[in-house]
Amino acid sequence: MIELDTWLEEAVALLGRTRAAGLDGAMEGAVAATVAALAAGKPLLVCGNGGSATDAQHIVGEMVGRFLKERRALRAICLSSNPAVLTAWSNDYSFATVFSRQVEAYGEAGGVMLGLSTSGNSENVVRAFETARAMGMVVIGLTGEGGGRMGPLCDHLLAVPSRFTPAIQQVHLALYHCYCAAVEERLADA
């Protein structure tokens, strides 16, 4: 049986390694790009699979609703939230292109594409990134160690130094809460 103290100690240790990884510049770049896009009325598109899909929904919920401050709604769309689009496109065409198809529909030059994948190798997120880059969008990735195939496609990569999915997801939560708070802080009075 896994002991709670052991689990929490490992979580704290990974938070420490993530802090030491020097992600400040990537976070600042991600926040600045998102603030610029949203201030200009451009979209923030967010996607992921499985637990990362629910993280994508969480991020969009914080942006459209509110995180810590009362402010206007922000233009954010979760690409893993519409079951009709997900199932129709995946059934009729390919699950590999289910997000890139939506980037074609909702993306705009100057907008932001944020994708989550603990491995960094999720084919449908990689293809969404490729489409977003081709459209002139800024690309932000939240991944595990090394960034996987998503890494080279990112303008701003927040790679957690681990290959253990549950631990990466725990740190992703801390990272995207910081991201949401910083975006909201800068746009609260806009």
C-alpha positions in Angstrom: 0.0 0.0 0.0 1.2 3.5 -0.8 1.7 5.6 2.2 0.2 9.1 2.2 3.4 10.6 3.7 5.5 9.0 1.0 3.2 10.2 -1.8 3.2 13.8 -0.4 7.0 13.8 0.1 7.5 12.7 -3.5 5.1 15.5 -4.6 7.0 18.1 -2.6 10.3 16.8 -4.1 9.0 17.1 -7.6 7.7 20.7 -7.0 11.2 21.5 -5.8 12.8 20.0 -8.9 10.3 21.9 -11.0 11.2 25.1 -9.3 14.9 24.4 -9.8 14.3 23.7 -13.5 14.1 27.4 -14.2 10.7 27.7 -15.8 10.3 31.4 -14.9 11.1 32.6 -18.4 8.8 30.2 -20.1 6.0 31.1 -17.6 6.5 34.8 -18.2 6.5 34.3 -21.9 3.4 32.2 -21.8 1.6 34.8 -19.6 2.7 37.7 -21.8 1.6 36.0 -25.0 -1.7 35.1 -23.5 -2.4 38.6 -22.1 -1.5 40.1 -25.5 -3.8 37.7 -27.4 -6.8 38.1 -25.1 -6.4 41.9 -24.9 -6.5 42.0 -28.7 -9.7 39.8 -28.7 -7.8 36.7 -30.0 -8.7 33.3 -28.7 -6.9 31.0 -26.2 -7.5 27.4 -27.3 -6.7 24.6 -24.8 -6.6 20.9 -25.3 -5.4 17.6 -23.8 -6.5 13.9 -23.4 -7.8 12.1 -20.4 -6.7 13.8 -17.2 -5.1 16.5 -19.3 -8.5 17.1 -21.0 -10.1 17.8 -17.6 -7.1 20.1 -16.9 -7.9 21.9 -20.2 -11.5 22.3 -19.1 -10.3 23.6 -15.7 -8.1 26.2 -17.3 -10.9 27.4 -19.6 -13.3 27.5 -16.7 -10.9 29.8 -14.8 -10.5 32.1 -17.9 -14.2 32.3 -18.9 -15.4 32.5 -15.3 -12.9 33.9 -12.8 -10.0 32.7 -10.8 -9.3 35.1 -8.0 -10.6 38.5 -9.2 -13.9 39.9 -10.6 -13.3 40.8 -14.2 -14.7 40.4 -17.7 -14.9 37.0 -19.3 -11.8 36.0 -21.3 -12.1 34.3 -24.8 -11.0 30.8 -24.0 -12.2 27.6 -25.7 -11.5 24.0 -24.6 -11.1 21.7 -27.6 -11.8 18.6 -25.6 -15.2 19.7 -24.3 -17.6 19.2 -27.2 -18.6 15.5 -27.4 -20.4 16.0 -30.7 -17.3 17.3 -32.4 -15.0 14.9 -30.7 -17.0 11.8 -31.6 -18.2 12.8 -35.0 -14.8 13.8 -36.3 -13.0 10.9 -34.6 -15.5 8.4 -36.0 -15.7 9.8 -39.5 -12.1 10.9 -39.9 -9.4 10.5 -37.3 -8.9 11.0 -33.6 -5.3 12.2 -34.5 -6.8 15.3 -36.1 -9.7 16.0 -33.7 -7.9 19.0 -32.2 -6.2 20.3 -35.3 -9.6 20.4 -37.1 -11.0 22.6 -34.3 -7.9 24.8 -34.4 -8.8 25.4 -38.1 -12.3 26.4 -36.9 -11.5 28.6 -33.9 -7.9 29.6 -34.2 -6.6 33.0 -35.4 -3.2 34.5 -36.1 -2.1 36.2 -32.9 -4.1 33.8 -30.7 -2.7 31.2 -28.3 -2.8 27.4 -28.4 -2.1 25.7 -25.1 -1.8 21.9 -25.0 -1.2 19.5 -22.1 0.4 16.1 -22.5 2.4 14.4 -19.8 4.5 12.6 -22.4 4.6 15.4 -24.8 3.8 12.9 -27.6 0.0 12.9 -27.9 -0.5 12.8 -31.6 -3.6 14.9 -31.6 -2.0 17.6 -29.5 1.1 17.6 -31.7 -1.0 18.0 -34.8 -3.0 20.9 -33.1 0.3 22.6 -32.4 1.4 22.2 -36.0 -1.8 23.7 -37.3 -1.7 26.5 -34.8 1.9 27.4 -35.7 1.0 27.4 -39.4 -1.8 29.8 -38.6 0.5 32.2 -36.7 -0.6 31.3 -33.2 1.7 31.3 -30.2 2.1 27.7 -28.8 2.4 26.9 -25.1 3.0 23.3 -23.9 2.7 21.7 -20.5 4.5 18.4 -20.6 6.7 16.0 -18.7 10.4 15.7 -18.8 12.0 16.7 -22.2 8.8 18.0 -23.8 8.5 15.0 -26.2 7.4 15.8 -29.8 5.6 18.9 -28.6 8.8 20.5 -27.3 10.2 21.8 -30.6 6.8 23.1 -31.6 6.5 25.3 -28.4 7.2 29.0 -28.2 6.9 28.5 -24.4 7.5 25.0 -22.9 6.7 24.2 -19.3 8.2 20.7 -18.9 7.9 19.1 -15.5 11.1 17.1 -14.7 9.4 13.7 -14.3 8.1 10.8 -16.4 5.5 9.7 -13.9 2.0 10.8 -15.1 0.2 11.4 -11.8 3.1 13.4 -10.5 3.3 15.5 -13.6 -0.4 16.2 -13.5 -0.1 17.4 -9.9 2.6 19.9 -10.9 0.7 20.9 -14.0 -2.1 22.0 -11.7 0.3 24.3 -9.7 1.7 25.7 -13.0 -1.6 26.5 -14.6 -3.0 28.0 -11.5 0.0 30.3 -11.5 -0.6 31.0 -15.2 -4.3 31.7 -14.7 -3.6 34.0 -11.7 -0.9 36.0 -13.6 -3.1 36.4 -16.8 -6.1 37.5 -14.7 -4.0 39.9 -12.7 -2.8 41.7 -15.8 -6.2 41.7 -17.5 -8.4 42.4 -14.4 -8.6 46.2 -15.1 -8.6 45.9 -18.9 
